[in-house]
């Protein structure tokens, strides 16, 4: 299926439309495949290597295989590396920490319920 999607893309189909229809990642599919900006080390190696190989905005990768499946990547834009202050990243760090904590609590609650009900 990934080969067919790549062929449609090379044939002129819109990346956003194909991502919405075929992507298995519900988050990025809803955004037409847009992952936003991400820094080095944030993606799995095969994906990151493929992004680095794209030369200019609009370039499209061949099929990229990772442990999450197959990917087709279109480079939209490169953003210069920057270092942000703690105050700039604090809200994001707090949100990520809260989300992680809630996830851990949910897992623990399910385990507790399962243990108590012999599921």
VENCOR-V205416 format. One record per residue. N is the residue number from 0. RES is the residue in one letter. OMEGA is omega in whole degrees, 0 to 359 (999 if undefined). NEAR is the number of other C-alpha atoms within 8 Angstrom. Layout:
N,RES,OMEGA,NEAR  N,RES,OMEGA,NEAR
This chain:
0,X,180,4  1,X,178,8  2,X,179,7  3,X,179,7  4,X,179,10  5,X,179,11  6,X,178,8  7,X,179,9  8,X,178,11  9,X,179,7  10,X,175,6  11,X,178,6  12,X,181,9  13,X,179,7  14,X,183,10  15,X,181,9  16,X,180,9  17,X,179,13  18,X,180,12  19,X,183,12  20,X,191,7  21,X,184,8  22,X,177,11  23,X,178,5  24,X,186,6  25,X,181,7  26,X,182,6  27,X,179,12  28,X,181,15  29,X,179,8  30,X,179,10  31,X,178,12  32,X,183,12  33,X,178,7  34,X,184,7  35,X,178,4  36,X,175,6  37,X,182,7  38,X,178,6  39,X,179,6  40,X,182,7  41,X,181,6  42,X,178,8  43,X,189,8  44,X,181,7  45,X,180,9  46,X,181,12  47,X,179,11  48,X,180,8  49,X,178,11  50,X,180,10  51,X,182,7  52,X,180,6  53,X,189,11  54,X,188,6  55,X,178,7  56,X,182,10  57,X,178,7  58,X,181,9  59,X,180,9  60,X,164,11  61,X,177,7  62,X,179,10  63,X,179,11  64,X,174,10  65,X,179,10  66,X,180,4  67,X,180,5  68,X,181,6  69,X,182,9  70,X,169,10  71,X,188,10  72,X,172,9  73,X,178,10  74,X,178,12  75,X,187,6  76,X,172,6  77,X,179,7  78,X,180,5  79,X,177,4  80,X,177,5  81,X,174,4  82,X,180,4  83,X,178,6  84,X,177,6  85,X,181,6  86,X,179,6  87,X,184,7  88,X,183,9  89,X,180,8  90,X,179,8  91,X,178,7  92,X,179,8  93,X,180,8  94,X,179,8  95,X,179,8  96,X,178,8  97,X,181,8  98,X,178,8  99,X,180,8  100,X,179,8  101,X,179,8  102,X,178,8  103,X,180,8  104,X,178,8  105,X,180,8  106,X,180,8  107,X,180,8  108,X,179,8  109,X,178,8  110,X,179,8  111,X,180,8  112,X,180,8  113,X,180,9  114,X,182,8  115,X,182,6  116,X,179,6  117,X,179,5  118,X,999,4
